[in-house]
Amino acid sequence: MPAIVNPRFTLFHRTVISTVRRLPLAILGSLLLIVMCEAYFTHNSLKFTSLEYDDWNRAKRATTQQPPLGEVYFFGDSQVEFGIAQKSAQASLGLPCYSLAFRGRQAPASYFLLERLLRSGVKPKAVVVDFEPNLLTIDRRFNRSLWSAVTDFEQTLRLAWPKLDSDLVAENLVNSILPSVQNRHQIRQNILGAFQGQASLNSTNLEIVHRNQTINQGGILMDVPAASQPFDFLQWDNCDVWRTWRLYRMERDSTARFPRQAADAAVRLSAAAAHPDQARVQEPEVGGGAR
């Protein structure tokens, strides 16, 4: 019995073949070359991904890990990533802890990560978050090349909506599709180093960081130089930054939505302070809303 062929499928099949045959071979070769290059950059991401982008993206990947990596999650910037030892916190709390903090983290990133964590079905018993004052005064465009590491397309639209920033949407979309665009600076550095006879240490550095984060449950522990001095948070009382301190709209909204999102999911929330004396710093008056 002859096979029944859908006439619509046959027409579509013929149309595609006809269209491809009309394309110049140079275009087909270019497309094939692009696909091969992007596949190579994806497969060898350790060689070409910057430390900053990998750090941001590591937190995004961790939100969908099954089984969950912890029952208490820490959100924040480098003060949490480098300043809180997850194993010590775990010993004190008696609960598995994991850090989703990373360097230069702005408030919307913590909000989006918590959202992804809850959407993936993880129900943490508690979350700990810090919002560093200086980072709250920085516009989201400061880290525009890194947002694709922590947001999906829908979150990117919400991030860009307050200022109708179509450039941010386009840049994040291209970065998420084409690794060669996102990692162009590191690729250029590797090529220049090869011409100068210098071997790239990027993959080695990333492997060291990954090992540190795996052992320390998302955090990074480092030796403290003997000559280093702890930062005196009390000097913030007389810091000139408070005289002109203003919250950006997206930062303000994210700091308000983060606790509401935790409360809606019945998750306990705690604030992380880098130093106990920081609690004595008077909170600056927020005026003018968005800058």
Sequence and secondary structure as in RCSB ss.txt:
>XXXX:A:sequence
MPAIVNPRFTLFHRTVISTVRRLPLAILGSLLLIVMCEAYFTHNSLKFTSLEYDDWNRAKRATTQQPPLGEVYFF
GDSQVEFGIAQKSAQASLGLPCYSLAFRGRQAPASYFLLERLLRSGVKPKAVVVDFEPNLLTIDRRFNRSLWSAV
TDFEQTLRLAWPKLDSDLVAENLVNSILPSVQNRHQIRQNILGAFQGQASLNSTNLEIVHRNQTINQGGILMDVP
AASQPFDFLQWDNCDVWRTWRLYRMERDSTARFPRQAADAAVRLSAAAAHPDQARVQEPEVGGGAR
>XXXX:A:secstr
      HHHHHHHHHHHHHHHHS HHHHHHHHHHHHHHHHHHHTHHHH  HHHHHHHHHHHHTT SS S SEEEE
 SHHHHHH  HHHHHHHHTS EEE   TT  HHHHHHHHHHHHHTT   SEEEE   HHHHTS GGGGTTTGGGT
  HHHHHHHHGGGT HHHHHHHHHHHH HHHHTHHHHHHHHHHHHTT    HHHHHHHHHHHHHHTTT       
TT     GGGGGG GGGGG    HHHHHHHHHHHHHHHHTT EEEE  SSGGGGGS      SS  
